[in-house]
Amino acid sequence: MMEISPYLKLFFGLLFVLLGLGYIYKPEVIERINRLIRETFLNDSYLALHRKNWGFLLVLLGGVLVYMGLTKLK
């Protein structure tokens, strides 16, 4: 089975943590990014209703990936 690089896990983990914190603490920045990708999969009403859920999910996923990446580096 193919092993995923711990650096890749660490990178995506940090990316998800930052994105999750952005959803929680800086929704206006996320709304600006949302305007750029609105046609693909996001819309304003969904973002307004579920921003904390997405934020906490991304922080949790990012934390798990960061942990997995750091434990493999040792």
Contacts in CASP RR format, 6 or more apart in sequence:
PFRMAT RR
TARGET T0000
AUTHOR 0000-0000-0000
METHOD contacts of the structure
MODEL  1
MMEISPYLKLFFGLLFVLLGLGYIYKPEVIERINRLIRETFLNDSYLALH
RKNWGFLLVLLGGVLVYMGLTKLK
6 68 0 8 1.000
6 69 0 8 1.000
6 70 0 8 1.000
6 71 0 8 1.000
6 72 0 8 1.000
6 73 0 8 1.000
7 69 0 8 1.000
9 65 0 8 1.000
9 66 0 8 1.000
9 68 0 8 1.000
9 69 0 8 1.000
9 72 0 8 1.000
10 65 0 8 1.000
10 66 0 8 1.000
10 69 0 8 1.000
10 70 0 8 1.000
10 73 0 8 1.000
12 62 0 8 1.000
12 65 0 8 1.000
13 61 0 8 1.000
13 62 0 8 1.000
13 63 0 8 1.000
13 64 0 8 1.000
13 65 0 8 1.000
13 66 0 8 1.000
14 62 0 8 1.000
14 66 0 8 1.000
15 62 0 8 1.000
16 58 0 8 1.000
16 59 0 8 1.000
16 61 0 8 1.000
16 62 0 8 1.000
16 63 0 8 1.000
16 65 0 8 1.000
17 58 0 8 1.000
17 59 0 8 1.000
17 62 0 8 1.000
17 63 0 8 1.000
17 66 0 8 1.000
19 55 0 8 1.000
19 58 0 8 1.000
20 54 0 8 1.000
20 55 0 8 1.000
20 56 0 8 1.000
20 57 0 8 1.000
20 58 0 8 1.000
20 59 0 8 1.000
21 55 0 8 1.000
21 59 0 8 1.000
22 29 0 8 1.000
22 30 0 8 1.000
22 55 0 8 1.000
23 30 0 8 1.000
23 51 0 8 1.000
23 52 0 8 1.000
23 54 0 8 1.000
23 55 0 8 1.000
23 58 0 8 1.000
24 51 0 8 1.000
24 52 0 8 1.000
24 55 0 8 1.000
24 56 0 8 1.000
24 59 0 8 1.000
27 47 0 8 1.000
27 51 0 8 1.000
30 47 0 8 1.000
30 51 0 8 1.000
31 44 0 8 1.000
31 47 0 8 1.000
34 42 0 8 1.000
34 44 0 8 1.000
34 47 0 8 1.000
38 44 0 8 1.000
47 54 0 8 1.000
END
